[in-house]
Amino acid sequence: MLIALLLFLVGIVLIVSNPILGLIPGVLLIVVAIVVAVLAMLGKGLGAVAGIGSTKICPDCRSKIPSAAAVCRFCNYRYPPR
């Protein structure tokens, strides 16, 4: 949430300091800040949304494996193609 606040403030400073050249980058930073704040409120990090570091549970051996894995590294369970 702190990152969202910082992005929002930097966007405001860009717009106020240079209304002509800072308008587009300032608005983009504010939009990114709003997205980050919503994700933080939902309890999801940016990594979970991007699929980085997220895991899933294997239905056979109940071990945690990366969500992008097609085969369980412990029991060789093969997930159906997406």
N, C-alpha and C positions, 0 to 999 in steps of 0.2 A: 504494500500500500504506500510505503514511503517513496518508492520509485515512481509510482503514478503521480503522487503529489509533486515530486521534483520535475517530472516531465511537463506537468501542467503549468507549473510556475515558469519554467524556461520558455514554454510556448507563449505565455502571456508577456514575458519580458521581450521576446523577439518581436511580437506584434506592436508593443508599445514603443520600443526603442527605434524601430525602423518600419513604419507602416507599409512602405512600398515593397522593400525587399524581404521583410520578415513576415509578411502576411501568410504566404503559402507554407513555409516551414513551421511557423508558429501554429497554424491551424492543424497541420499534420501531427505535430507533437501533442497537441491537445486531444486529438482523436485517439492517438496511441495511448495516451494517459487514461482516457476513459475505458478503452478496451482492457488495459492492464488492471485498472481498478475493479472492473466487473469480474474479471477472472479471479482476482484476489478475493472478492466477496463470495464467489461461488466455491472457494476453497481449492481451485485448480491453479497450478502454476503454469507458466508458459511452456515448461518442459513437457508437462502432461498433454497440453494441447498439441504441441509439435510432435509428440510421440517419443520424446527423448527421455530415457530413464523410466518409462512406464513399464509395468510388468503385468503378466496374466498368470493364472494358476492352471497348471496342467490337469486335465480331467482324470488322467490315469494315476499319476504318482503324487499329485497335489503339491508339487514344488513350484516355486516362482521362477518364471523365465521371462525374457524380454518380450514385449507385446508384438514385436515385428517378427519373431521367430516362427518358422513354418514347421519345425520339428523340435520336440523336447530333447534337450541335451542329456537328460537323465534316463528316460525310458524309451526314447525314440518314437514317441507318439507323433503321428503326422496330422497336422491340422488340415481341414478341408480348404481348398483354394478359395480365395475371396472373389 
